[in-house]
């Protein structure tokens, strides 16, 4: 039963987010505006899941252990990972080499980690698994739109760009299934994985999504961004209280 939840919501969280890239092919202007607004909601939702769901559960399961060290490690590790990816990307640009393999590889690793996080959340409880998977979906859709834009700009055909995005999205399912089959190990250190996931979500929101909101040029951004950002946090709070 729990495996069905994991597979279903991993599909929703990562693989189904490819629809964002597909719609970019149809209505570019509308999709980009929708993407920016979804980023606002995702930034709030990720913070909400981290602080209202994952960290409280980690504290409860840790007993006497310190959950803030793995949370900090989760944040810092993704800072280092992004630094390395950006450095390689910058180096390739100066050598005028195609960045397509880098985009696919980076997205694949990201999706793999998302799959592990979703399984970890479901091993804690089904409600936490659902909120985590939906939070993953909200930030994956605009990311897939951005990746699709880069792949098309690199000269790939629409069909090949969709295929590569689909293959990288499948790594989420691989990560989810591996985490499930090694559940006995994960459950022994569940508080560590929950705290790492929280640090991961905090980093994505604070370092990637929120700066993107500050740089966006949507005319009604002041009201809509604040409203959607707050709505993301409130929706997680309401959901967690509903399933207490």
LUMSE-213222 format. One record per residue (C-alpha): residue in three letters; residue number from 1; x, y, z. Coordinates in Angstrom, 3 decimals. Layout:
N
residuo,num,xx,yy,zz
Ala,NUM,X,Y,Z;
...
***
This chain:
244
residuo,num,xx,yy,zz
Unk,1,0.000,0.000,0.000;
Unk,2,2.728,2.468,0.980;
Unk,3,4.656,1.587,-2.211;
Unk,4,1.616,2.517,-4.309;
Unk,5,1.502,5.926,-2.588;
Unk,6,5.217,6.427,-3.178;
Unk,7,5.058,5.541,-6.881;
Unk,8,1.881,7.543,-7.465;
Unk,9,3.027,10.722,-5.745;
Unk,10,6.562,10.494,-7.114;
Unk,11,4.917,10.500,-10.537;
Unk,12,2.895,13.568,-9.555;
Unk,13,5.881,15.287,-7.933;
Unk,14,8.414,14.881,-10.708;
Unk,15,7.336,13.028,-13.837;
Unk,16,3.959,14.745,-14.270;
Unk,17,5.711,18.112,-13.919;
Unk,18,6.898,17.566,-17.486;
Unk,19,3.521,18.933,-18.551;
Unk,20,4.965,22.353,-17.787;
Unk,21,7.640,21.827,-20.405;
Unk,22,5.054,20.541,-22.847;
Unk,23,2.834,23.607,-22.459;
Unk,24,5.896,25.815,-23.012;
Unk,25,5.949,24.420,-26.537;
Unk,26,2.351,25.523,-27.066;
Unk,27,1.930,28.864,-25.292;
Unk,28,5.319,30.290,-24.321;
Unk,29,4.189,33.673,-22.945;
Unk,30,1.305,32.282,-20.881;
Unk,31,3.449,29.413,-19.563;
Unk,32,6.271,31.709,-18.442;
Unk,33,3.863,33.996,-16.538;
Unk,34,2.227,30.949,-14.930;
Unk,35,5.682,29.611,-14.058;
Unk,36,6.700,32.786,-12.199;
Unk,37,3.477,32.746,-10.197;
Unk,38,3.938,29.071,-9.386;
Unk,39,7.469,29.876,-8.178;
Unk,40,5.914,32.271,-5.630;
Unk,41,3.639,29.549,-4.291;
Unk,42,6.436,26.963,-4.367;
Unk,43,8.786,29.180,-2.362;
Unk,44,6.230,29.438,0.439;
Unk,45,5.177,25.781,0.226;
Unk,46,8.747,24.503,0.494;
Unk,47,9.421,26.657,3.556;
Unk,48,6.113,25.528,5.048;
Unk,49,6.888,21.844,4.543;
Unk,50,10.408,22.274,5.949;
Unk,51,9.443,24.201,9.104;
Unk,52,5.918,22.909,9.760;
Unk,53,6.222,19.272,8.658;
Unk,54,9.708,17.825,8.228;
Unk,55,11.633,19.497,11.063;
Unk,56,8.929,18.921,13.738;
Unk,57,8.767,15.237,12.724;
Unk,58,12.556,15.007,12.787;
Unk,59,12.664,16.501,16.280;
Unk,60,10.012,14.058,17.475;
Unk,61,11.827,11.013,16.093;
Unk,62,15.312,12.152,17.095;
Unk,63,14.558,12.120,20.824;
Unk,64,17.872,13.385,22.246;
Unk,65,19.747,13.752,18.957;
Unk,66,20.380,17.141,17.335;
Unk,67,18.359,17.450,14.117;
Unk,68,19.706,20.876,13.202;
Unk,69,23.142,19.536,12.266;
Unk,70,21.791,17.310,9.439;
Unk,71,19.417,20.143,8.449;
Unk,72,22.408,22.467,8.137;
Unk,73,24.318,19.784,6.226;
Unk,74,21.356,19.461,3.856;
Unk,75,21.424,23.197,3.186;
Unk,76,25.214,23.439,2.819;
Unk,77,25.553,20.313,0.661;
Unk,78,23.150,21.715,-1.920;
Unk,79,25.006,25.021,-1.847;
Unk,80,28.224,23.164,-2.710;
Unk,81,26.481,21.054,-5.338;
Unk,82,25.014,24.120,-7.056;
Unk,83,28.382,25.882,-6.924;
Unk,84,30.033,22.945,-8.685;
Unk,85,27.305,22.753,-11.341;
Unk,86,27.427,26.510,-11.963;
Unk,87,31.231,26.413,-12.185;
Unk,88,31.163,23.625,-14.780;
Unk,89,28.375,25.413,-16.660;
Unk,90,30.362,28.679,-16.709;
Unk,91,33.506,26.838,-17.816;
Unk,92,31.668,25.167,-20.690;
Unk,93,30.161,28.454,-21.817;
Unk,94,33.605,30.032,-22.126;
Unk,95,34.800,27.065,-24.187;
Unk,96,31.655,27.373,-26.315;
Unk,97,30.693,23.747,-25.602;
Unk,98,27.074,22.609,-25.510;
Unk,99,25.527,22.636,-22.030;
Unk,100,22.817,20.081,-22.858;
Unk,101,24.497,17.093,-21.097;
Unk,102,25.090,19.232,-18.014;
Unk,103,21.442,20.321,-17.860;
Unk,104,20.221,16.729,-18.204;
Unk,105,22.724,15.377,-15.658;
Unk,106,22.030,18.103,-13.098;
Unk,107,18.275,17.722,-13.480;
Unk,108,18.574,13.941,-13.182;
Unk,109,20.504,14.177,-9.896;
Unk,110,17.988,16.708,-8.575;
Unk,111,15.053,14.466,-9.465;
Unk,112,16.776,11.437,-7.908;
Unk,113,17.125,13.325,-4.610;
Unk,114,13.480,14.408,-4.820;
Unk,115,12.471,10.747,-5.142;
Unk,116,14.463,9.809,-2.029;
Unk,117,12.877,12.711,-0.126;
Unk,118,9.352,11.668,-1.120;
Unk,119,9.934,8.085,0.052;
Unk,120,11.458,9.310,3.321;
Unk,121,8.395,11.451,3.937;
Unk,122,5.985,8.577,3.227;
Unk,123,7.937,6.293,5.574;
Unk,124,7.143,8.856,8.287;
Unk,125,3.421,9.138,7.502;
Unk,126,1.112,9.308,4.502;
Unk,127,-0.014,12.946,5.137;
Unk,128,3.611,14.132,5.362;
Unk,129,4.384,12.169,2.210;
Unk,130,1.541,13.854,0.343;
Unk,131,2.479,17.406,1.403;
Unk,132,6.125,16.752,0.540;
Unk,133,5.286,15.328,-2.888;
Unk,134,3.016,18.270,-3.702;
Unk,135,5.721,20.708,-2.578;
Unk,136,8.155,18.924,-4.891;
Unk,137,5.661,19.265,-7.748;
Unk,138,5.261,23.023,-7.241;
Unk,139,8.975,23.667,-7.676;
Unk,140,9.549,20.990,-10.320;
Unk,141,7.065,22.439,-12.820;
Unk,142,8.812,25.840,-13.224;
Unk,143,12.196,24.082,-13.183;
Unk,144,11.129,21.782,-16.012;
Unk,145,9.881,24.795,-17.967;
Unk,146,13.286,26.468,-17.520;
Unk,147,15.156,23.296,-18.509;
Unk,148,12.995,22.904,-21.594;
Unk,149,13.772,26.490,-22.578;
Unk,150,17.529,25.857,-22.262;
Unk,151,17.387,22.631,-24.264;
Unk,152,15.426,24.334,-27.065;
Unk,153,17.862,27.260,-27.024;
Unk,154,20.717,24.758,-27.439;
Unk,155,19.210,23.666,-30.736;
Unk,156,17.403,20.484,-29.751;
Unk,157,14.189,19.599,-31.511;
Unk,158,10.967,19.729,-29.483;
Unk,159,10.695,15.937,-29.522;
Unk,160,14.273,15.365,-28.314;
Unk,161,13.961,18.049,-25.627;
Unk,162,10.811,16.394,-24.258;
Unk,163,12.465,12.957,-24.408;
Unk,164,15.560,14.106,-22.488;
Unk,165,13.422,15.845,-19.873;
Unk,166,11.338,12.684,-19.497;
Unk,167,14.426,10.484,-19.031;
Unk,168,15.865,12.812,-16.381;
Unk,169,12.488,12.856,-14.627;
Unk,170,12.526,9.044,-14.414;
Unk,171,15.459,9.272,-11.986;
Unk,172,12.959,10.477,-9.361;
Unk,173,11.252,7.100,-9.543;
Unk,174,14.636,5.362,-9.322;
Unk,175,15.516,7.337,-6.191;
Unk,176,12.111,6.663,-4.634;
Unk,177,12.295,2.906,-5.246;
Unk,178,15.884,2.583,-4.022;
Unk,179,14.949,4.449,-0.843;
Unk,180,11.945,2.159,-0.369;
Unk,181,13.945,-1.064,-0.782;
Unk,182,16.528,0.250,1.692;
Unk,183,13.764,1.393,4.021;
Unk,184,15.134,-0.604,6.966;
Unk,185,18.292,1.508,6.906;
Unk,186,16.444,4.777,6.308;
Unk,187,13.956,4.122,9.107;
Unk,188,16.845,3.621,11.546;
Unk,189,18.013,7.147,10.773;
Unk,190,14.708,8.638,9.702;
Unk,191,15.225,11.876,11.643;
Unk,192,18.498,12.445,9.753;
Unk,193,16.857,12.041,6.346;
Unk,194,13.911,14.242,7.351;
Unk,195,16.269,16.985,8.535;
Unk,196,18.392,16.682,5.376;
Unk,197,15.216,17.022,3.296;
Unk,198,14.220,20.106,5.282;
Unk,199,17.623,21.676,4.642;
Unk,200,17.251,20.858,0.955;
Unk,201,13.831,22.536,0.749;
Unk,202,15.006,25.603,2.679;
Unk,203,17.933,26.007,0.295;
Unk,204,15.775,25.726,-2.831;
Unk,205,13.330,28.298,-1.500;
Unk,206,15.825,30.786,-0.060;
Unk,207,18.655,30.506,-2.583;
Unk,208,16.883,29.715,-5.858;
Unk,209,13.192,30.614,-5.844;
Unk,210,13.006,33.792,-3.744;
Unk,211,15.886,35.514,-5.626;
Unk,212,14.109,34.612,-8.865;
Unk,213,10.982,36.367,-7.584;
Unk,214,12.961,39.519,-6.824;
Unk,215,14.293,39.545,-10.391;
Unk,216,11.011,38.850,-12.180;
Unk,217,9.353,41.540,-14.277;
Unk,218,5.659,40.638,-13.959;
Unk,219,3.611,43.871,-13.741;
Unk,220,1.450,42.823,-10.800;
Unk,221,4.305,40.984,-9.080;
Unk,222,4.178,42.906,-5.780;
Unk,223,0.701,41.782,-4.792;
Unk,224,0.561,38.407,-6.528;
Unk,225,3.972,37.235,-5.318;
Unk,226,3.309,38.153,-1.695;
Unk,227,-0.158,36.611,-1.827;
Unk,228,0.967,33.357,-3.467;
Unk,229,4.062,33.066,-1.258;
Unk,230,1.874,33.403,1.843;
Unk,231,-0.713,31.041,0.356;
Unk,232,1.980,28.393,-0.053;
Unk,233,2.858,28.544,3.645;
Unk,234,-0.755,28.712,4.811;
Unk,235,-1.822,25.780,2.635;
Unk,236,0.834,23.558,4.206;
Unk,237,-0.182,24.708,7.694;
Unk,238,-3.866,23.974,7.037;
Unk,239,-3.079,20.587,5.510;
Unk,240,-0.870,19.514,8.419;
Unk,241,-3.475,20.635,10.989;
Unk,242,-6.232,18.859,9.075;
Unk,243,-4.386,15.523,9.242;
Unk,244,-3.137,15.795,12.835;
***
